[in-house]
Amino acid sequence: MSLAQPTICVAKAMSLNATFTMEELLEGQKGLGNGKAPCWDGITLEFIVEFWDVLKDLLLSIANKVCQQWDMPISWKQGLVKLIPNKKLY
């Protein structure tokens, strides 16, 4: 049995600590579905796309700050759960 831990090359390790690029931020936005809000605030993908020119620099700055400082607002860690009754049970 080997106790050796898996490792990655230095270049790959350094890339994990790099800041986000605008292209990566755009790619992340594509992962959202239309009509879906990634947070409880209700801001949807359509809103983000519509106001992308205004929001892009702010969103990139926030993403990089949170990643570099490993700290995010407590509200980002909260969520809402909505129970939807199963009509088949009634």
PyMOL commands that set and color helices and strands:
alter all, ss='L'
color gray80, all
select helices_A, chain A and resi 10-16+22-30+45-50+52-69+74-77+87-89
alter helices_A, ss='H'
color red, helices_A
deselect
rebuild
show_as cartoon
